[in-house]
């Protein structure tokens, strides 16, 4: 038995309330269960409860055993002076406030259906990949789809907090936020943080000033990434070195805080050299990138916008020093899909939120155009139950696994709730 389960029972009124009595035999009638408090202090605030026909307004504290009141030193804590009812699973001692007045106690185990307790214990004692692995398929599609949509919005809300941080550090410049997000995601998982540190190392206004010259942009990106410090006798490389030295003096650039880049175990098409050239080309050919991204409604809109490739040198190179077979190095649709999922939709959501405009329906429509991401977590969920394979689903399932399943938060999960009641 866990206190979280008792909180769940109380919050959802999952017990027989018709003939409640205190441990002293006094009648209890609940007018208002109170507001669940997730911070320090009593568990439920502002409850309204009649005890022996006397209406009380105050707080409710919940414990497994009555004696836990003293284990947690509540008797000397003024924050608990206004507790009007102590709700416990097992009553093993009388409890008193700081002024020695006795607090009425409700022993909950006499009023809870045993099947509810058994269902909860069955769920929480599972040793599977997720607690509900053997019964996940039993959840009806309507409940599951509603919960997945809520989970996806929850994930967007978390990402919007990160975007708000970037916005604050960029002095409310949305174009700068877009640049930092795009740069990070061009680095993918391996170089994402390194690329982001690069984007943080200079002001976005410099990108604006250099935007019309692809070589200047590449010199800025490669130079800040510390890729122009070698002795390479190649005209293109020497040109970038010369340009970067000029930019470094002009804009007082520094490498401080820029994290090293990784090439190891990357496919050549994902080498940071290739990705930085593509990023430079994106800003070279799109002078109104932010406004076009914010107004994009379909994945085709974004595909057209990101229909770019590297500069000429990189069509026959993956590194500065070694020539390779000539090939077109354009952004693939699968790569652009990741940008839509991780940059464009979160940015549209956050921007609309700041503007006070509703956007949920647009987000759902957009994400349902995208195929589900391929990873082990999504695959395992899909093995448990057939689910619509969209990007909205895959993002929601990641949120579910990372923030509920892995943390045993079945009582806060709509799926867990359904199964506890249904078993």
CORGI-V760941 format. One record per backbone hydrogen bond with DSSP energy under -0.5 kcal/mol. CO is the residue of the C=O (numbers start at 1). NH is the residue of the N-H. If there is no record, write none. Layout:
co=CO nh=NH
co=CO nh=NH
This chain:
co=2 nh=5
co=2 nh=6
co=3 nh=7
co=4 nh=8
co=5 nh=9
co=6 nh=10
co=7 nh=11
co=8 nh=12
co=9 nh=14
co=10 nh=13
co=13 nh=15
co=15 nh=17
co=17 nh=20
co=20 nh=28
co=22 nh=25
co=26 nh=22
co=27 nh=52
co=29 nh=31
co=29 nh=50
co=32 nh=48
co=35 nh=45
co=36 nh=38
co=43 nh=37
co=44 nh=60
co=45 nh=35
co=47 nh=58
co=48 nh=31
co=48 nh=32
co=49 nh=51
co=49 nh=56
co=50 nh=29
co=51 nh=54
co=53 nh=55
co=54 nh=51
co=56 nh=49
co=58 nh=47
co=59 nh=84
co=59 nh=85
co=60 nh=44
co=61 nh=87
co=63 nh=89
co=64 nh=89
co=64 nh=90
co=65 nh=68
co=66 nh=69
co=67 nh=70
co=67 nh=71
co=68 nh=72
co=69 nh=74
co=70 nh=73
co=73 nh=76
co=74 nh=77
co=76 nh=78
co=77 nh=80
co=78 nh=81
co=80 nh=83
co=82 nh=59
co=85 nh=61
co=85 nh=87
co=86 nh=88
co=86 nh=106
co=87 nh=63
co=88 nh=108
co=89 nh=109
co=90 nh=66
co=90 nh=92
co=95 nh=103
co=97 nh=100
co=101 nh=97
co=104 nh=86
co=105 nh=23
co=105 nh=107
co=106 nh=88
co=106 nh=108
co=107 nh=110
co=108 nh=111
co=108 nh=112
co=111 nh=16
co=113 nh=116
co=113 nh=117
co=114 nh=118
co=115 nh=119
co=116 nh=120
co=117 nh=121
co=118 nh=122
co=119 nh=123
co=120 nh=124
co=121 nh=125
co=123 nh=126
co=130 nh=133
co=132 nh=135
co=132 nh=136
co=135 nh=138
co=136 nh=139
co=140 nh=144
co=141 nh=145
co=142 nh=146
co=143 nh=147
co=144 nh=148
co=145 nh=149
co=146 nh=150
co=147 nh=151
co=148 nh=152
co=149 nh=153
co=150 nh=154
co=151 nh=155
co=152 nh=156
co=153 nh=157
co=154 nh=158
co=155 nh=159
co=156 nh=160
co=157 nh=161
co=158 nh=162
co=159 nh=163
co=160 nh=164
co=161 nh=165
co=162 nh=166
co=163 nh=167
co=164 nh=168
co=165 nh=169
co=166 nh=170
co=167 nh=172
co=168 nh=171
co=170 nh=173
co=172 nh=174
co=173 nh=177
co=174 nh=178
co=175 nh=179
co=176 nh=180
co=177 nh=181
co=178 nh=182
co=179 nh=183
co=180 nh=184
co=181 nh=185
co=182 nh=186
co=183 nh=187
co=184 nh=187
co=185 nh=188
co=187 nh=191
co=188 nh=192
co=191 nh=195
co=192 nh=196
co=193 nh=197
co=194 nh=198
co=195 nh=199
co=196 nh=200
co=197 nh=201
co=198 nh=201
co=199 nh=202
co=201 nh=254
co=203 nh=206
co=203 nh=207
co=204 nh=207
co=204 nh=208
co=205 nh=209
co=206 nh=210
co=207 nh=211
co=208 nh=211
co=210 nh=213
co=212 nh=214
co=213 nh=217
co=214 nh=218
co=215 nh=219
co=216 nh=220
co=217 nh=221
co=218 nh=222
co=219 nh=223
co=220 nh=224
co=221 nh=225
co=222 nh=227
co=223 nh=226
co=230 nh=232
co=231 nh=233
co=232 nh=234
co=234 nh=238
co=235 nh=239
co=236 nh=240
co=237 nh=241
co=238 nh=242
co=239 nh=243
co=240 nh=244
co=241 nh=245
co=242 nh=246
co=243 nh=247
co=244 nh=248
co=245 nh=249
co=246 nh=250
co=247 nh=251
co=248 nh=253
co=255 nh=258
co=257 nh=259
co=263 nh=266
co=267 nh=270
co=268 nh=271
co=271 nh=274
co=271 nh=275
co=272 nh=276
co=273 nh=277
co=274 nh=278
co=275 nh=279
co=276 nh=280
co=277 nh=281
co=278 nh=282
co=279 nh=283
co=280 nh=284
co=281 nh=285
co=282 nh=286
co=285 nh=287
co=286 nh=289
co=288 nh=292
co=289 nh=293
co=290 nh=294
co=291 nh=295
co=293 nh=296
co=298 nh=302
co=299 nh=303
co=300 nh=304
co=301 nh=305
co=302 nh=306
co=304 nh=307
co=306 nh=308
co=308 nh=331
co=311 nh=314
co=312 nh=315
co=313 nh=316
co=315 nh=327
co=316 nh=324
co=322 nh=318
co=322 nh=319
co=327 nh=329
co=328 nh=330
co=329 nh=310
co=332 nh=336
co=333 nh=337
co=334 nh=338
co=335 nh=339
co=336 nh=340
co=337 nh=341
co=338 nh=342
co=339 nh=343
co=339 nh=344
co=340 nh=345
co=343 nh=347
co=344 nh=348
co=345 nh=349
co=346 nh=350
co=347 nh=351
co=348 nh=352
co=349 nh=353
co=350 nh=354
co=351 nh=355
co=352 nh=356
co=352 nh=357
co=353 nh=356
co=359 nh=363
co=360 nh=364
co=361 nh=365
co=362 nh=366
co=363 nh=367
co=364 nh=368
co=365 nh=369
co=366 nh=369
co=367 nh=370
co=367 nh=391
co=367 nh=392
co=370 nh=391
co=373 nh=375
co=375 nh=379
co=376 nh=380
co=377 nh=381
co=378 nh=382
co=379 nh=383
co=380 nh=384
co=381 nh=384
co=381 nh=385
co=388 nh=390
co=389 nh=372
co=390 nh=394
co=391 nh=395
co=392 nh=396
co=393 nh=397
co=394 nh=398
co=395 nh=399
co=396 nh=400
co=397 nh=401
co=398 nh=402
co=399 nh=403
co=400 nh=404
co=400 nh=405
co=401 nh=406
co=404 nh=409
co=405 nh=408
co=408 nh=410
co=409 nh=412
co=410 nh=413
co=413 nh=417
co=414 nh=418
co=415 nh=419
co=416 nh=420
co=417 nh=421
co=418 nh=422
co=419 nh=423
